Amino acid sequence: MVPQRKPPQPQPLRKPALPALTGLRTVLAVNIMLFHFTPPHVGFLAPLIDNAYVFVGFFFLISGFVLAYNYADRPVLSKRTFYLARLSRVYPVYLLALVFSIPFLRFEWQAHTPADFVQGLILTPFALQGWSPILATFWNTVAWTVPAEMMLYGLFPFLLIALAAQSHRLRTPARIAAAILVVWAIGILPHVTYLLLNPDHLAAPATRFTYAYWLRALKYSPPAYFCTFFAGVLLARLHAALPLAPLRRGLLALGALTGLTLFFAFAVDRVPYVLIHGSLLLPLFAALLLGLAGPNPIAAILSWRPIVLFGETTFALYLLHFNAYLMIHLYNLPPRLHVARFDPWISYAAIVLLAFVVHRFYEQPARNFVLAHTSPVGLPGSKYKTSTATVKAI
């Protein structure tokens, strides 16, 4: 008998790229860098830059949206292939950032007990430090997001299965929109509870500089971002169920931008920090994301090739910028190179250049190497090249 061959699995159709979302990453990443190291004389942009921490949550919303946009309608999703694709996207740059940040371990030794320091050394290389409120910002301050990403990537295939089982309940745009609002309300509930119970016994309202155990758990623990990510997954479903003409998409994006502008201009100082950090702005972010997920004039601006190219480097920029800026000034490089009069702008430029170099000569080759040596022949990971939207908006 001749053994029967398994029929080849159909290759998934490539979805249209969403360059505006990659361009949006540029805006978000630059604001986060300026939030951490704010230049003088920012003027009317101060309320935005001083509260740009909210854009970290926006990244999780984008991640859920883009993953669902690309994977939700595939007949079969190989978990192995998916996990390898995500790991190859995140882990090489994450490890490089840790190696780059080794000089800062001496400061961690001074800031922690010996037991916590050793625990941080063990957890951080495996992207587990985010599960400890004390150690979430260990070694590389901004890398606390990677444990959350790993958890959400691990759950994503199961979310698709759960949504497929409930598809009869999410048949209309109105029901999907209602589900997004319910998920948003559930996600913000722990932050409301924190304000009501004050478990850290704070004598004054929390700010970005407040150090308290339960506040750090709200800010950094991976489960805190599940609802934001899940809302992004549902938003992709809404995007598929609600075809919008370019004019309506443009108006939706413009309305969201207007709402965000008014919030940062007039309301941000009147709303508790805990709520702002806790995805209070998710409905406006979701509306902006939906508006930019199709053709319109605002999306066209963010789709300009230089902005998109910048956006492709933002993962490296995000993981490297914090300690790179500190290292530049720890070693007094601007004065020693006689460019101090151009600082901090010269430092920003150097960090952006570093991100471009890492993306071009390390991040992309490392990702391709991992996929080439781990994806079995015949699986989508070995031959199917994902779209710009898949790779760059996560």
C-alpha positions in Angstrom: 0.0 0.0 0.0 1.1 3.5 -0.8 0.9 5.7 2.3 -1.6 8.5 1.8 -0.2 12.0 2.0 -1.8 14.6 4.1 -3.2 17.3 2.0 -1.2 20.5 2.2 -2.7 23.1 4.5 -4.0 26.1 2.7 -1.8 29.1 3.2 -3.6 32.0 4.9 -4.4 35.0 2.7 -2.3 38.1 3.5 -4.3 40.8 5.0 -3.9 44.4 3.8 -1.1 46.1 5.7 -2.1 48.7 8.2 0.9 51.2 8.0 -1.0 53.9 9.9 -0.8 51.7 13.0 2.9 51.3 12.6 3.2 55.1 12.1 1.1 55.5 15.3 3.7 53.5 17.2 6.2 56.2 16.3 4.1 58.9 17.9 3.5 56.8 21.0 7.2 55.7 21.4 8.5 59.2 21.0 6.1 60.5 23.7 7.1 57.7 26.1 10.8 58.6 25.6 10.1 62.3 26.2 8.0 61.3 29.3 11.0 59.5 30.8 13.4 62.3 29.9 11.5 65.5 29.3 13.3 68.3 27.5 12.9 71.9 28.7 10.4 74.3 27.3 7.8 71.9 26.0 5.1 74.5 26.4 1.5 73.4 25.6 2.7 69.8 25.1 3.5 69.5 28.8 0.2 67.9 29.8 0.6 65.3 27.0 4.3 64.5 27.7 3.9 64.5 31.5 1.2 61.8 31.2 2.5 59.8 28.2 2.7 56.7 30.4 -0.8 56.0 29.3 0.5 55.1 25.8 2.1 51.9 27.2 -1.4 50.6 27.7 -2.3 51.7 24.2 0.4 49.4 22.9 -1.3 46.5 24.5 -4.6 47.5 22.8 -2.8 47.7 19.4 -1.2 44.3 20.0 -4.5 42.6 20.7 -6.1 44.3 17.7 -3.3 43.4 15.2 -2.9 39.8 16.3 -6.7 39.2 16.0 -6.8 41.1 12.7 -4.2 38.7 11.2 -5.0 35.4 12.9 -8.7 35.4 14.0 -10.1 34.1 10.7 -7.5 31.5 10.0 -9.0 28.0 9.8 -6.1 26.6 11.8 -3.7 28.4 14.1 -0.7 26.3 15.0 0.2 27.3 18.6 3.8 26.2 18.1 4.2 28.3 15.0 2.5 31.3 16.7 4.5 31.1 19.8 7.8 30.8 17.9 6.9 33.8 15.8 6.1 35.9 18.9 9.2 34.7 20.8 11.4 35.5 17.8 9.9 38.9 17.7 10.4 39.8 21.3 13.2 37.8 23.0 16.3 38.6 21.0 16.0 42.4 21.5 14.9 41.8 25.1 18.1 39.8 25.8 20.2 42.4 24.0 18.8 45.2 26.1 19.6 43.2 29.3 23.2 42.7 28.1 23.4 46.4 27.3 22.1 47.2 30.8 24.5 45.0 32.8 26.3 48.1 34.2 23.1 49.1 36.0 23.1 45.9 38.1 25.3 47.7 40.6 22.5 50.1 41.3 20.1 47.2 41.7 22.4 45.7 44.3 22.2 49.0 46.2 18.5 49.3 45.9 17.5 45.7 46.9 18.1 43.2 49.6 20.5 40.4 48.6 17.7 37.9 48.4 15.6 40.2 46.1 18.7 40.9 44.0 19.4 37.2 43.4 15.7 36.6 42.7 15.8 39.5 40.1 18.9 38.0 38.5 17.0 34.7 38.1 13.6 36.0 37.0 14.6 38.7 34.6 16.4 36.7 31.9 13.2 34.6 31.6 10.9 37.6 31.5 9.2 36.8 34.8 10.2 39.8 36.8 6.8 41.5 36.1 5.1 39.0 38.4 6.8 40.5 41.4 5.8 44.1 42.2 9.1 44.7 43.9 11.2 43.4 41.0 9.1 44.5 38.0 11.5 47.2 37.0 14.6 45.3 37.9 17.7 45.6 35.6 15.9 47.4 32.7 13.2 49.6 34.1 10.9 49.6 31.0 11.2 45.9 30.3 8.4 45.1 32.8 6.1 45.1 29.7 7.7 42.0 28.3 6.4 39.6 31.0 2.9 41.0 30.2 3.4 40.4 26.5 4.6 36.9 27.1 1.5 36.1 29.1 -0.9 37.7 26.6 0.8 35.9 23.7 0.4 32.6 25.6 -3.3 33.2 26.1 -4.1 34.5 22.6 -4.8 31.2 20.8 -7.1 30.2 23.7 -8.9 33.6 23.4 -9.6 32.9 19.8 -11.0 29.5 20.7 -13.3 31.0 23.3 -14.5 33.7 21.0 -15.2 31.2 18.3 -17.4 29.3 20.8 -19.3 32.5 21.6 -19.5 33.8 18.0 -23.3 33.5 18.0 -23.4 36.1 20.8 -21.1 38.5 18.9 -22.8 38.6 15.6 -23.6 42.3 15.4 -21.4 45.4 15.7 -23.6 46.6 18.6 -23.0 43.5 20.6 -19.3 43.6 19.9 -19.1 47.2 21.0 -21.0 46.4 24.2 -18.6 43.5 24.9 -15.7 45.9 24.5 -17.3 48.3 27.0 -17.9 45.5 29.5 -14.3 44.3 29.2 -13.1 47.9 29.7 -15.3 48.2 32.8 -13.9 45.0 34.3 -10.4 46.1 33.5 -10.7 49.4 35.4 -12.5 47.9 38.4 -9.3 47.0 40.3 -8.2 50.6 40.0 -11.4 51.9 41.3 -11.2 49.4 44.1 -7.7 50.6 44.9 -8.9 54.2 45.2 -11.7 53.2 47.5 -9.7 50.9 49.8 -6.3 52.5 49.7 -4.5 49.2 50.5 -1.1 51.0 50.6 -2.4 53.5 53.2 -1.2 56.5 51.2 -1.5 59.8 53.0 -1.7 61.7 49.6 -3.0 60.9 46.2 -0.8 58.6 44.2 1.4 60.1 41.5 3.9 58.7 39.0 6.6 58.9 41.6 4.7 57.1 44.4 6.4 53.8 45.4 3.9 51.4 47.0 3.5 47.7 46.8 -0.1 47.4 45.6 0.2 50.4 43.3 3.1 48.7 41.6 1.1 45.6 41.3 -1.6 47.6 39.5 0.9 49.3 37.2 3.3 46.4 36.3 1.7 43.0 36.9 0.8 41.1 33.6 -2.8 40.4 34.6 -3.5 44.2 34.8 -3.2 44.4 31.0 -5.4 41.4 30.1 -8.6 43.4 29.6 -6.8 46.0 27.5 -5.4 43.3 25.3 -8.7 41.5 25.1 -10.5 44.7 24.2 -8.1 45.0 21.2 -9.0 41.4 20.1 -12.6 42.3 20.2 -12.0 45.6 18.4 -10.5 43.6 15.5 -13.8 41.7 15.4 -15.7 44.9 15.4 -13.4 46.2 12.6 -14.3 43.1 10.5 -18.1 43.4 11.2 -18.4 47.1 10.7 -17.2 48.3 7.3 -16.6 52.0 7.4 -16.3 54.4 4.5 -13.1 56.5 4.5 -15.1 59.6 5.5 -16.5 57.9 8.6 -13.2 56.5 9.5 -11.6 59.9 9.3 -14.3 61.4 11.4 -14.0 58.7 14.0 -10.2 59.2 14.2 -10.7 63.0 14.3 -13.3 62.7 17.1 -11.0 60.5 19.1 -8.1 62.8 18.7 -10.3 65.7 19.7 -11.4 63.9 22.8 -7.9 63.0 23.8 -6.8 66.6 23.2 -9.5 68.0 25.4 -8.7 65.4 28.1 -5.0 66.3 28.2 -5.7 70.0 28.0 -8.4 70.4 30.6 -9.1 67.2 32.6 -5.9 65.2 33.1 -4.9 67.1 36.3 -8.4 66.5 37.8 -8.5 62.8 37.3 -6.8 60.4 39.8 -3.5 59.1 38.5 -4.6 55.5 39.3 -7.5 55.7 36.9 -5.6 57.3 34.1 -3.0 54.5 34.4 -5.8 52.0 34.5 -7.0 52.3 31.0 -9.5 55.1 31.6 -8.9 56.3 28.1 -9.4 53.0 26.4 -12.6 54.0 24.6 -10.9 56.9 23.0 -7.9 54.9 22.1 -10.1 52.2 20.6 -12.0 54.7 18.5 -8.7 56.2 17.2 -7.4 52.7 16.4 -10.6 51.8 14.5 -10.4 55.1 12.6 -6.8 54.5 11.6 -7.4 50.9 10.5 -8.6 52.0 7.0 -8.0 54.7 4.5 -8.6 58.4 5.4 -6.5 61.6 5.5 -5.3 61.1 9.1 -4.2 57.5 8.4 -2.4 58.8 5.2 -0.3 61.1 7.3 0.8 58.3 9.7 1.4 56.1 6.7 4.1 58.4 5.3 7.1 56.1 4.7 9.6 57.8 7.0 7.1 57.6 9.9 6.4 54.0 9.2 10.1 53.2 9.0 10.6 54.9 12.4 7.6 52.9 13.7 9.3 49.6 12.7 12.1 50.3 15.2 10.0 51.2 18.1 10.3 47.9 20.0 14.1 48.3 20.1 13.7 52.0 20.8 11.4 51.3 23.7 13.6 48.6 25.4 16.8 50.5 24.9 16.0 54.1 25.4 15.8 54.3 29.2 19.2 52.8 30.0 20.8 54.2 26.9 19.9 57.8 28.0 21.1 57.1 31.5 24.4 55.6 30.2 25.0 58.6 27.9 24.8 60.9 30.9 26.4 58.5 33.4 29.6 58.7 31.4 29.1 62.4 30.6 29.3 61.8 26.9 27.8 65.1 25.7 30.4 67.3 27.5 33.2 65.0 26.6 32.2 65.1 23.0 31.7 68.9 23.2 28.0 68.6 22.2 26.4 69.5 25.5 24.8 72.6 24.1 22.7 70.3 21.9 21.6 68.1 24.7 19.1 66.5 25.3 18.3 66.5 21.6 21.6 65.0 20.6 20.9 62.2 23.1 17.5 61.5 21.6 19.0 61.4 18.1 21.7 59.0 19.3 19.2 56.7 20.9 17.0 56.7 17.7 20.0 55.9 15.6 20.9 53.1 18.0 17.3 51.7 17.6 17.6 51.8 13.8 20.9 50.0 13.9 19.7 47.3 16.3 16.5 46.8 14.2 18.3 46.6 10.9 21.4 44.6 11.9 20.2 42.5 14.9 16.5 42.4 15.4 15.4 41.4 11.9 18.3 38.9 11.3 17.8 37.3 14.7 14.1 36.9 14.1 14.7 35.3 10.7 17.4 33.0 12.2 15.1 31.8 14.9 12.2 31.1 12.5 14.5 29.5 9.9 15.9 27.0 12.5 12.7 26.2 14.4 9.8 26.2 11.9 9.1 22.8 10.4 8.9 22.7 6.6 5.3 23.1 5.5 4.1 25.1 8.4 3.2 28.8 7.9 6.2 29.9 9.9 8.6 28.5 7.5 7.3 30.0 4.2 4.6 32.5 5.0 5.9 36.0 5.5 3.5 38.0 7.7 2.4 41.4 6.8 3.9 44.6 8.1 0.8 45.0 10.3 1.5 41.6 12.0 5.1 42.1 12.8 5.5 45.8 13.4 2.4 46.6 15.4 3.1 44.2 18.2 
